[in-house]
Each structure stands twice: as C-alpha cells, then as structure tokens.
Amino acid sequence: MHETSLGGTLRDYLSGEEIEETTYEEFRQALARLLVEERGYPRERLRAKVELPYEVDGEQYSRSVDLVALDPEDRPALLVIFSAGDVGSYERETVAAARLFPGGPVPLALVTDTMQAALLDTATGQVLAQGMGAVPAWDELMARTRPVERKPLTAQQRERLTRIFHTYCGFLFGTCCSESCSLPPKPRKG
C-alpha cells in the first residue's frame, strides 16, 4: 500500500500547523507523540518528513524519512521509518537510509509499524532491541549517540549503498511515489 491523500487536513503534533491528512500521517503523528510524551524527546529536536536525497546513474531521487531526532548540536541521532508491513522486512532499508542520511551516518535507526519496532545499530546493522519498548528515551539516546564517531562514507561505499537503498525504495518494500507500487521513486526536479 502506498501513501495517499485522504482529502482532509489535520493539525501537526510537532509544528501545530495544518497538514495534509494521508494514509500514513496518523501513524507519524502517533510516533511523534510517543517520542515527546512518553520518551521525553524535546519537541524542537524532532523533524518530520525529512527528505533523503540520493543519486543513481546521474539521476536525482528522494525518499522521505518519517522522523529524525537531532541532538543538541543539530546532528541526526535517531532516524525513524514507519513500515507498512513486517518490521523485519524494512531493517536493511532503514539501516541504509541512516547511513546515507545527510549529516550522518545517523548512529541509531528505528523501524516500526507502531505495534512492533526494531532499534538498529547503523554501524553494524544489528538489531539492538525489539518491541515498542525498544524506542529509546531521550536521555538514553543521547548517552548512546553522543560519543559515536561519525565517519562519512567513501565515494565507493556511498555509491554501492545508494544502489542497494534505491532497490529497496523503488522495487522491494519502499514507499511508493507514483500511481503504481511497481514503479520506482520519482526523480527529483532540479
């Protein structure tokens, strides 16, 4: 299933602005509320629907990441992706997104369907914890991510990982960007 408009608007939990109501927006809102109200994240440290630009064979693409938590130095500390299917099926795509994300690699990534979750170590790709209890509290996130050395990917690593990520985004499990789930992500204009 791909994200589609439901024809209405709703108030965004993070910004307070009216935004388009979509099939996935309710889940994004629930995740943001969970992070702020139950896990102690400062609202101003969260960003929703952040674009992850990437290039394949000279063509520009973009994939939206559901939530990103920024540390006090404005570095991405946690990347959150909503999965519309089995959480385990989205783990590799989520790790790839966290490794490619601007300002990253992002040390930790979380993939969730809001019922189940997997907290992932971006450097190793290992699952650190499962279940909704895997969502780290803000203090825990800071303790785990602040000392992490962020080594940028080499050009060769980035190219290889981008091709893998593009395959997930466009053909296997990724968010649809067109009328048909079988079409690859739309190229970015620009």
C-alpha positions, 0 to 999 in steps of 0.5 A: 500500500502506498501513501495517499491523500485522504482529502482532509487536513489535520493539525501537526503534533510537532509544528501545530500547523495544518497538514495534509491528512494521508494514509500514513500521517496518523501513524507519524503523528502517533510516533511523534507523540510517543517520542515527546510524551512518553520518551521525553524527546524535546519537541524542537529536536524532532523533524518530520518528513525529512527528505533523503536525497540520493543519486543513481546513474546521474539521476536525482531521487528522494525518499522521505524519512518519517522522523529524525531526532537531532541532538543538541548540536543539530546532528541526526541521532535517531532516524525513524521509518514507519513500515507498512508491513513486517518490521523485519522486512524494512531493517536493511532499508532503514539501516541504509537510509541512516547511513546515507542520511545527510549529516550522518551516518545517523548512529541509531535507526528505528523501524516500526509499524507502531505495534512492533519496532526494531532499534538498529545499530547503523554501524553494524546493522544489528538489531539492538532491541525489539518491541515498542519498548525498544524506542529509546528515551531521550536521555538514553539516546543521547548517552548512546549517540553522543560519543559515536564517531561519525565517519562519512562514507567513501565515494565507493561505499556511498555509491554501492549503498545508494544502489542497494537503498534505491532497490529497496525504495523503488522495487522491494518494500519502499514507499511508493511515489507514483500511481503504481507500487511497481514503479520506482521513486520519482526523480527529483526536479532540479 
